[in-house]
Amino acid sequence: MERARATDTSSIDVSEDLLGTVLRPYKPHCRYLKRASVSAERAESVSASGQFSIPESCYIASTGHFNAVEFNICYNQLAYTLLAACIEHKLVQALSHWTMAEYRQRQLPDFLIVNFSSEFRSSMRSDRFFGVVQIERVSIRRGSIFMKTSVRFDDDRGGRSQGEVMLAILNGAAAGLRGERDDPCAAATA
């Protein structure tokens, strides 16, 4: 089984400083993402890969496996990392006007999950696993940015889960963009 790591050889390692900024809102025992990299091989292919570890669940006695709540938390951490790296490296056109200060200010109040689906293909242990979040499409509607993303997690033991998430960034578009626009991922640079 193919591991959920990006195959792009031109990936950017996410610095410890950036990862620390992204994970700062999480309580220390809930910072499951340990390292990450971002790939932007083509305009229509921007993704983040990460290594995770959940030594102990933050909300329940051990279930012995990766579950839906942890899936959501891990997706959030890797998606936040992907968006921060896209801002830092100007990888997505729709976010090219953002600063890191604006990202930090808006990370929690303005980033919303509109639609979320997950499926578990086989039981996954949570002590060490990998994930990939990919931006599939970017749209701008009424000043907000919508991102269709896909996500996959797997481990070295054959465990696998996957899903799709629609994100919205409220009032995230540049001032002056009006109406509706569909921009297939709109990556500015690679």
C-alpha positions in Angstrom: 0.0 0.0 0.0 1.3 3.4 -0.9 2.0 5.6 2.1 0.2 9.0 2.3 3.3 11.1 1.6 3.6 13.4 -1.3 5.7 12.1 -4.1 6.8 15.5 -5.3 10.6 15.9 -5.1 10.4 19.7 -4.9 8.7 19.8 -1.4 9.3 22.6 1.1 10.0 21.5 4.7 7.8 23.4 7.1 10.0 25.1 9.7 9.6 24.4 13.4 8.8 28.1 13.9 5.9 28.0 11.4 4.6 24.7 12.8 4.8 26.2 16.3 2.7 29.2 15.1 0.1 27.0 13.5 -0.2 24.7 16.5 -0.1 27.5 19.1 -3.9 27.5 19.6 -3.9 23.8 20.5 -3.2 22.6 24.1 0.3 21.1 24.3 -1.0 17.5 24.7 -3.2 17.9 21.5 -0.4 18.9 19.1 -0.4 15.7 17.1 1.3 17.0 14.0 5.1 16.5 14.5 6.5 17.5 11.1 5.3 18.6 7.7 6.3 19.5 4.2 4.4 21.2 1.4 4.5 20.4 -2.3 3.4 22.7 -5.1 4.5 20.8 -8.2 1.8 22.3 -10.5 -0.8 25.0 -10.2 -3.5 22.4 -9.7 -1.5 20.4 -7.1 -0.8 22.0 -3.8 -0.5 19.6 -0.8 0.9 19.1 2.7 2.3 15.9 4.0 2.8 15.3 7.7 3.8 12.8 10.3 1.6 12.4 13.4 1.6 10.8 16.8 -1.2 10.6 19.3 0.3 9.0 22.4 -2.9 9.6 24.3 -6.3 10.9 23.2 -7.2 14.4 24.4 -10.8 13.6 25.1 -11.5 9.9 25.8 -9.9 6.8 27.3 -7.8 4.9 24.7 -9.9 3.3 22.0 -6.8 1.6 20.6 -7.3 3.0 17.2 -7.5 6.3 15.2 -11.1 7.6 15.4 -13.3 10.2 13.8 -12.6 13.0 16.3 -8.8 12.5 16.0 -9.3 12.4 12.1 -10.9 15.9 12.3 -8.2 17.3 14.7 -5.4 16.0 12.5 -7.0 17.3 9.4 -7.3 20.7 11.0 -3.7 20.8 12.0 -2.4 19.7 8.6 -4.8 22.0 6.7 -3.8 25.0 8.9 -0.2 24.1 8.2 -0.8 23.9 4.4 -2.6 27.3 4.4 0.1 29.0 6.5 2.9 27.6 4.2 0.8 28.8 1.1 0.7 32.3 2.6 4.4 32.3 3.6 5.6 31.0 0.2 2.9 32.7 -2.0 1.7 29.3 -3.4 -2.0 30.0 -3.9 -3.2 33.1 -5.8 -6.3 33.6 -3.6 -4.0 33.9 -0.5 -1.2 35.8 -2.1 -2.2 39.1 -0.5 -2.2 37.7 3.0 0.5 38.2 5.6 1.4 35.8 8.4 0.2 38.3 11.0 -3.3 38.3 9.3 -3.2 34.5 9.2 -2.5 34.3 13.0 -5.3 36.8 13.7 -7.8 35.0 11.5 -6.8 31.3 12.0 -9.6 30.4 14.4 -12.4 32.8 13.9 -12.5 33.0 10.1 -11.6 29.4 8.9 -14.7 27.2 8.8 -15.4 23.7 7.8 -18.5 23.9 5.5 -18.7 20.2 4.7 -16.8 17.2 6.1 -16.8 13.5 5.2 -14.5 10.8 6.3 -14.4 7.0 5.8 -12.2 4.5 7.5 -10.9 1.8 5.1 -9.1 -0.2 7.8 -8.3 0.2 11.4 -5.3 2.5 12.0 -3.2 2.8 15.1 -2.6 6.3 16.3 0.9 6.2 17.8 2.7 6.9 14.4 1.0 7.6 11.1 1.1 9.9 8.1 -1.3 12.2 6.3 -1.8 14.3 3.2 -4.1 17.2 2.6 -4.5 18.4 -1.0 -6.2 21.5 -2.3 -8.4 20.3 -5.1 -10.1 23.6 -6.1 -10.3 27.2 -5.0 -13.4 29.4 -5.5 -14.1 32.9 -4.4 -17.7 33.9 -3.7 -18.9 37.1 -2.2 -15.5 37.9 -0.8 -15.0 34.5 0.9 -12.5 31.8 -0.3 -13.8 28.3 -0.6 -11.3 25.4 -0.9 -12.3 21.8 -1.8 -9.7 19.6 -0.2 -9.0 15.9 0.1 -7.3 14.1 3.0 -5.8 10.7 3.6 -4.2 9.2 6.6 -2.3 5.8 6.8 0.1 3.9 8.9 2.9 1.4 8.4 0.6 -1.4 9.3 -1.9 -1.1 6.5 -4.4 1.2 8.2 -6.1 3.8 6.1 -8.7 6.5 6.3 -9.7 9.3 3.8 -12.1 12.1 3.3 -13.1 15.3 1.6 -13.5 18.7 3.3 -14.9 22.0 2.0 -13.2 24.9 3.8 -14.4 28.5 3.8 -12.2 31.5 4.8 -14.7 34.3 5.6 -13.9 37.6 3.9 -10.6 36.1 2.8 -10.5 37.5 -0.8 -8.6 40.7 -1.6 -10.7 43.8 -1.4 -11.9 44.7 -4.8 -12.6 41.2 -5.9 -16.4 41.2 -6.5 -18.9 38.6 -7.6 -18.2 35.0 -8.1 -15.1 33.5 -9.6 -14.0 29.9 -9.9 -10.2 29.5 -10.0 -9.0 25.9 -10.3 -6.6 26.0 -7.3 -5.1 29.3 -8.5 -1.5 28.6 -7.4 0.7 31.5 -8.1 4.1 29.9 -8.1 5.6 26.4 -7.7 
